[in-house]
Amino acid sequence: MLKKKRHEFILEALQKNGTVSVTDIVEKLNVSDMTVRRDLTELEDDGALKRVHGGAISQDKYPKKELSHDDKKVINIHEKTRIALKAIDLINEDDIIFMGPGTTMEIMAQNLDQINCQIYTNCLPVFQTLIEKDIEVYLLGGRIKRNTQAFNGYLTLSVLENLKFHKAFFSANAVNDNSVMTATIEEGKTQARALDNSTEKYLLLDSSKVGKEDFFTYYQLDEVTSVIINDDVEHQYQEIVKHTNTLLVE
């Protein structure tokens, strides 16, 4: 089995259960003990988990290190796809749209069919996907954050200041009570500027992010038009619905 698939299995098991054992992974993936231990070490180096005797546990709800782009791409992929497809249904002809960074945004771009609209993004993978389609797309440049492949900083903010959007689609690393959070101040300020300049604001959020915390609060849930979230965990839904409209994805 390819390393990427093994990492995907480990991260999804941690997301679901909070812990994994070396023995369990060896049996389910039919790989060697040494291979599993090497995988766990690599994922720990990326900040995705914490090694313990006989296996690994998930990180605390406050992450010590943001997950890499590759790690994020394999976590909750099915939920993210359902959420992205729901978001696409909200796009109309002639819309001017902002799409922020994040793996859910990338899935949204991959599934977006040809439509007469303008899309602005500071996310390099989103831009690279959309430029291959017959869609009018603009990349907002600046200083790139390699971990998320997103552009931020003074140049990005300067351009965003003069743009107005019909709709903004964005994601977050964590949502707790009314706070929407991300890992860095620069990235948060970029998202906030785009959201402030958008008539409608849609937060694409898989339920694993609810009740977590991160470094920088850049927006409030009660300022968001709707949260698009998977409906498989009831208590996450109850926490979100206290503050804003919620579009549940079955």
N, C-alpha and C positions, 0 to 999 in steps of 0.2 A: 504494500500500500504506500502511496506517495506521502511524503512528509506533510504536505499541505492538508491532505485528508485526515491524517492522524491528529494534527493540531486542531482541525475543525471538530473532530469527535471529542477531544479532551476539553476544549473550551465550551462546547455545548453541554457536556456532562456537568461541568462546573457551574454553568449558568443555571442548570436545572436543579442540581443536588447540593451545590456548595462544596463538594469534596469528590475526589476520585482516588482510586487505589491503583498501584502499579499492577497488581495481580488481575484486577478486573479489566484493565486496558489490554493486558497481554492476552487474556482469554477471548475478549470480544473482537480484537483486531488481528489476532493470530500473528503477533510479532514478538520479537525477543524482549526479554527484560531490559537488556542494555539499550535497545532502541527507545523504549518507553522512557527510561531514566534520562536519556539524552534529550528527548523531546521536552520533558518537564523542565530540564535545566534551561533550555533555550527559551521556553515560554516564561520562566521566572525572570530571566535576563531582560525580557521585553516588558516585564511588569504585569504580565497577564495572570499570574497565580503566585502562590507561596508554597515552596516545597516543605513537606513534613515527612516524618518517618513513614515509609510505605506508600507514599503518594503525594497528593497536593490538595490545598484548599484554596478557595477563592480569596481574592484580596479583600481588605476591609471596604466598607461602603465608600470611604474617602480614598480614592486611588493615590498611591505614592508616585505612580508614573503612568502617563497616558498610554493606552495600548497603541501598538503600531497600526498603520493603515492596513497591512496584510492581515493582522489578527482580527481587526474589526470587520473585515470583509467576510469572515466565516462565522461570525456570531449571529445567531437568530436570523439566518438568511431567509427562511420561509416567512417569518413574521414581517420582516422588512419588505419583502416582495409584495405581500398583500397590502401593506400600508402604502407603498409607492404606487400601486395600481389604483388605489382609492384616490390618491392625490391627483393622479393624471385625469381622473373624471371631472375634476374641478376646473380644468383649463379650458378656456373658450377661445374661439377665433379672435384675432387682433389683440389678445392680452399682451401686456408688457410685464414680464415676470422676472423676479430674482430667485435664483436657486443657490442656496448656501452649500458649504462642504459637508461631507459625510457619506458613508457607504449607502445609506438609504436613498440619498440624492442621486448617487451613481446608478442605483437600480432603477430609479425613476427615469433617468436619462436613457438608459438602455431600452426601456419599454415604451418610450414616448414615440408615437407615430408622427408622420409628417402632419404639421398643422401650421396655419398661418398666424404666427405669433413671434414676438421678440423675447429672447431669453438672455439675461445677464447673469454671470456667475463668477465667483472668485475661486472656484474649485477646478483645478486642472483636469482631473479625470472626467468630470461632467462635461467640460468644454471639449475634450478629446473625443468623447462619445457623440456629442451632438453635432460636431463639425462634419461627421461622416454622414449625417442625415440632411435632408433638405429643410433645415430649420435655421432661421436667422439667430445666430448666437454670438455673444460678445464676452470676451474674457477680461475681467477686471484685474489688472496687474498690480504689482507691489512686491513686497518681500515674501518669498515662499516659505511656509512652514513644512518642512519635509515630512514630518510625521503624519500630517493630514493632507499634504499636497494642496494646500489652500494658500492664496495670496492675502496678505494683511498689511497693515501699516499705513503710513501717511499718504502714500500715493493712492492706495485703495480707497481710503476714507475721502480723499479730495474728489475723486470721481463720483463716488456714491452721493456726496453732498448735493450734487446737481441733478440727480436722477430721481424720477418718480415711477413707481410700479403699481400696476393694478393688484398684483398678488405676489406674495413672498412665500416660498417654501423653505423651511429650515429644520435643523435637528438640534439635539443637545446631548451632552454627555450625561447629564443628570437633571432631575426635577425633584424638588423637595418643597412641600407645601406650595407656596406661590412663586418660588424662585426657579428660574431656568438658568442652568449653569454650564460652563465649559472650562477648559483647562488653562487658558491663557487670557490675559487682559486684551491683548491685540486682537485675538480672534473674536472675543466677545464684543468688543467695540465695533468691529466690522459688521457683525451680524445685527447689532442693535441699530446701527446707522441705516442699514438696508430696511429693517423692519419699520423704523420710524417713518421712512419714506414710502411705505406701502399701504394701500387702502385696506387690503385683506392680508392677514398673516396666518399661515398654517404651520403648526409644529408637528412634524412627523416623528413619532415616538414609539419605540417598542417598549412594552411594559417593564422590561428589566431595568430601565433607567429611572423608574419612579421610586421615590424614597431614598435615592442615592444622593451624594453630594460631590461637588467638585470645587475647584479653586475660586472661580470668578462667576458671580451672578450678573448676567447681562440683560435679563428681561424678566417681566412678571407674567405669570399665566393669565391674569385677568386683563392683560392688554392684547391677548392673542384672540384672533377670530374663532379658531377651532383647533383642537388637538386631534390628530388622526392616530389612533392607537388600537392595537389588537385587543380583543375582548375576552381573552382566555383567563385573565386573572382579575377577579372581581374587586379586590381591595384596592388595586392600583387605579381602577376606574373610579372608585368612590373618592379617592384623594384628588384626582384631576377634576372631576365634575363639580367640586366645591367652588372652583375658581373660573371655569370657562366652559364654553360649549364643547362637546366631545363627539367626534365621528368615529363610531366603533367599526372595526374591520373584523368580519367573521372569518 
